[in-house]
Amino acid sequence: MRHHLLLSLSTIVLPSSSISIAWAEESPPVNQEKYEYPQEVSKTFMKGCGFTNSKEFCTCSLDKLRSQYTFAEFLKIDTAARETKQVPQEVINIFQSCRNGKT
């Protein structure tokens, strides 16, 4: 299962780091429900996640990630996960809650 989580997580960062850096440096408005991620990143996540998971699971996962992490924070998590080959427990909990149908 961790392999699938890492695969889903690492598909989000695009080869074009200029898009990622530009978005990561922007500050989100205060009191917003979800942080914005670049549209291309969201599409890439959904496509990569959808190879082995349902659309509902992928949508739930992305929504919860966007609710909890700014794009800059997400980039740090993704980079660390690829370097260590380990997904943080907090992210695993997000995926598991979506797998269990808890939205």
N, C-alpha and C positions, 0 to 999 in steps of 0.2 A: 504494500500500500504506500509506503514512503516513496518508492520509486515513482509512482503515479503522481504523488503530491509534488515531488521535486520537478517532474516533467511539466506539470501544469504551471508551477510557479516560475520556472525558468523560461517558459515560452513567452512570458509577458515582455521581457526586455528585448527590444528590437536591436538588430545589428547597427542601426543608425543611432549612435549615441547622442547626436545633436538634438534629436527630438526628446530623448529622455532627459538630458541635462536641462534643456529649456523649460520643460514642464516641471522638473524637480525643483527648480529655483523659484518658481512662482509660489506665492503665499495664498492659500485658500481663504475665502471670506469667513469671518467668524460666524459661529452658530449654524453652519450648514450641515445638513444631514449626512451627505456623502461627499468625499473628496473626488474631484474630477481627475481622471486619468486620460491621456491622449486617446482619441477614438481608435486609432490604429492599434494601440496597445490593447484596448478592450477587445477588439475584433480578434487579435492574435491570441489572446487568452482564451476566448470562447472557442476558437478553432482548435487550439492545442488541447484544451480540456475536453472538448467534445469527441475526441478520438476514442476515449475510453469511458466517458461519463455521459449522463443525460444532460439535456439542455437546462433542465430545472436545477440540477446540481451545480452546473457551471455558473448559471446566473446567480444562484444563491451565494456561491463562493465569492464571485467577483463583487457582488453587492456588499457582502460582509467585510471583505478586504478593504473596499473603498470607504466603508463606514468607520473602520478602525485605523487605517493607515493613510497618511498623505502619500503622494506619489514618491516623494523623496525617501520617506521611510520604507516604502515598498521596495524601491531600488536597492536600498541597503540590505534589506532582508534577502532579496533575490541574489545579490552578489555574495553574501555570506553563505547562503544555501548552496550555491554552485561551488564555492571554494571548499566548504567543509563537508559537502554531500549530506548535510543534515538540515531538515526543515525545523524551525523553532516550534516548540510545543504550542504556543499561542496560535500559530497558523494551522497546525495539525488539528487543534480544537475547532477552528473555524470550519475546516473541511469536514471533520467528523460530524459537526452539528448539522451541516447541510446534507450529509449522507444519511443522517438519522431523521431527516425531515423537519428539523427544528429551525424555523425561519425567524 
